[in-house]
Amino acid sequence: MKLVIKKRKKYSGSVGGDIAIFILLILLGTFMLFPIYLSVIQSLKPPEEFFLFPPRLYVISPTSQNFIELFEAAATMWVPFSRYLFNSMLVTVCVTGSQLILASMAAYVLAKVKVPGVRFFNRTIEISLLFTSTVLYIMQYMVMAQLNMINTYFAITLPFIATPMSIFFMRQFMGQIPDSIIEAAQMDGCGHFRTCWQIVMPNAKPAWVTLIIFAFTAAWQIQGGAFIFDEALKPLPTVLQQIQVSGIARAGVGAAATVFMMLPPMVLFLFCQGNVLETMAHSGLKE
């Protein structure tokens, strides 16, 4: 019987290089986890530990009082806390779903359909990435006012359902899908709509799962701003921000609100991280 010993896979070509890579990854991971750790620690500190000098990166007497006071403060608002939560969930689901559908269809056309003006639209999307939403608030307000959408759900959903970044991201990924797959589908009688959703989208799963995470995270943080005045329509981040700015005495409550807002995106990422880490090389696509 012949014994076969498999050699350990080397990522850099040498053992020393592998050790250096893992040390670098550990340091980078620690650097990225530190803000989350600090937020959790701050939310568990009692008021007397917030202003100690020098500041400490641990809790002497952990307490859940900050979270209790957070929900007590939210319960004293004009409408129930469940209403604010419902508003945020409704806006998040609508924005995430709409952004996925619209960005995917637009990206398919821009990447795989030869129509006049494709290059112009691609350049327009790339240029629009240079602008932030802040510089568009005045124009958005004017448009919303003309359409009578101020103080409605449309005011905090329509501006976010199609973003240049989501279209650009999906277009870049779909551009890597071999044209031979699309040509084979069209030879079998598939139209563009069927090819997009039944052929391209399954092969672009890592891209649209990543897009869902980005879109959900951004939509979960949408605030009413200058578009929502009705208390019953305000999303959760607006209310938590009002609680956070109530003074130094509520510094712990503000830290608890930060942790509460971090939980849904973190849970979604942990659930989808396996698909996010996939690449085109793992999907088995070959020209």
ChimeraX attribute file (.defattr): number of C-alpha atoms within 10 A of each C-alpha:
attribute: neighborCount
match mode: 1-to-1
recipient: residues
	/A:1	3
	/A:2	4
	/A:3	5
	/A:4	6
	/A:5	6
	/A:6	6
	/A:7	6
	/A:8	7
	/A:9	10
	/A:10	11
	/A:11	12
	/A:12	12
	/A:13	9
	/A:14	10
	/A:15	13
	/A:16	10
	/A:17	13
	/A:18	15
	/A:19	13
	/A:20	12
	/A:21	14
	/A:22	12
	/A:23	12
	/A:24	12
	/A:25	12
	/A:26	12
	/A:27	12
	/A:28	11
	/A:29	11
	/A:30	12
	/A:31	11
	/A:32	11
	/A:33	11
	/A:34	12
	/A:35	11
	/A:36	14
	/A:37	14
	/A:38	14
	/A:39	17
	/A:40	17
	/A:41	18
	/A:42	27
	/A:43	26
	/A:44	23
	/A:45	24
	/A:46	18
	/A:47	18
	/A:48	8
	/A:49	18
	/A:50	17
	/A:51	9
	/A:52	9
	/A:53	7
	/A:54	6
	/A:55	9
	/A:56	14
	/A:57	11
	/A:58	15
	/A:59	15
	/A:60	11
	/A:61	10
	/A:62	14
	/A:63	14
	/A:64	13
	/A:65	16
	/A:66	23
	/A:67	20
	/A:68	13
	/A:69	15
	/A:70	21
	/A:71	15
	/A:72	12
	/A:73	15
	/A:74	20
	/A:75	13
	/A:76	10
	/A:77	13
	/A:78	9
	/A:79	14
	/A:80	12
	/A:81	17
	/A:82	12
	/A:83	16
	/A:84	23
	/A:85	15
	/A:86	15
	/A:87	16
	/A:88	23
	/A:89	17
	/A:90	16
	/A:91	23
	/A:92	24
	/A:93	16
	/A:94	18
	/A:95	24
	/A:96	24
	/A:97	16
	/A:98	18
	/A:99	23
	/A:100	21
	/A:101	15
	/A:102	15
	/A:103	24
	/A:104	27
	/A:105	19
	/A:106	16
	/A:107	24
	/A:108	24
	/A:109	17
	/A:110	24
	/A:111	20
	/A:112	20
	/A:113	11
	/A:114	10
	/A:115	9
	/A:116	8
	/A:117	9
	/A:118	15
	/A:119	13
	/A:120	11
	/A:121	12
	/A:122	18
	/A:123	10
	/A:124	12
	/A:125	16
	/A:126	14
	/A:127	11
	/A:128	13
	/A:129	12
	/A:130	8
	/A:131	10
	/A:132	9
	/A:133	10
	/A:134	8
	/A:135	9
	/A:136	11
	/A:137	15
	/A:138	11
	/A:139	10
	/A:140	16
	/A:141	16
	/A:142	12
	/A:143	14
	/A:144	19
	/A:145	14
	/A:146	10
	/A:147	10
	/A:148	12
	/A:149	17
	/A:150	20
	/A:151	19
	/A:152	17
	/A:153	18
	/A:154	15
	/A:155	23
	/A:156	26
	/A:157	20
	/A:158	16
	/A:159	15
	/A:160	22
	/A:161	20
	/A:162	19
	/A:163	17
	/A:164	18
	/A:165	16
	/A:166	24
	/A:167	24
	/A:168	21
	/A:169	17
	/A:170	24
	/A:171	23
	/A:172	15
	/A:173	20
	/A:174	24
	/A:175	14
	/A:176	13
	/A:177	19
	/A:178	14
	/A:179	13
	/A:180	11
	/A:181	16
	/A:182	19
	/A:183	13
	/A:184	12
	/A:185	18
	/A:186	14
	/A:187	10
	/A:188	9
	/A:189	11
	/A:190	16
	/A:191	12
	/A:192	18
	/A:193	12
	/A:194	14
	/A:195	19
	/A:196	20
	/A:197	16
	/A:198	13
	/A:199	16
	/A:200	20
	/A:201	18
	/A:202	13
	/A:203	18
	/A:204	21
	/A:205	18
	/A:206	21
	/A:207	25
	/A:208	23
	/A:209	18
	/A:210	20
	/A:211	23
	/A:212	20
	/A:213	19
	/A:214	17
	/A:215	24
	/A:216	24
	/A:217	20
	/A:218	15
	/A:219	23
	/A:220	24
	/A:221	17
	/A:222	19
	/A:223	18
	/A:224	22
	/A:225	13
	/A:226	13
	/A:227	21
	/A:228	20
	/A:229	13
	/A:230	11
	/A:231	16
	/A:232	13
	/A:233	19
	/A:234	27
	/A:235	28
	/A:236	24
	/A:237	20
	/A:238	19
	/A:239	20
	/A:240	22
	/A:241	14
	/A:242	11
	/A:243	19
	/A:244	21
	/A:245	13
	/A:246	12
	/A:247	9
	/A:248	12
	/A:249	12
	/A:250	17
	/A:251	21
	/A:252	25
	/A:253	29
	/A:254	26
	/A:255	22
	/A:256	29
	/A:257	23
	/A:258	20
	/A:259	19
	/A:260	15
	/A:261	16
	/A:262	16
	/A:263	11
	/A:264	13
	/A:265	17
	/A:266	13
	/A:267	11
	/A:268	14
	/A:269	20
	/A:270	10
	/A:271	11
	/A:272	16
	/A:273	15
	/A:274	11
	/A:275	15
	/A:276	18
	/A:277	11
	/A:278	14
	/A:279	14
	/A:280	16
	/A:281	8
	/A:282	8
	/A:283	13
	/A:284	8
	/A:285	12
	/A:286	10
	/A:287	7
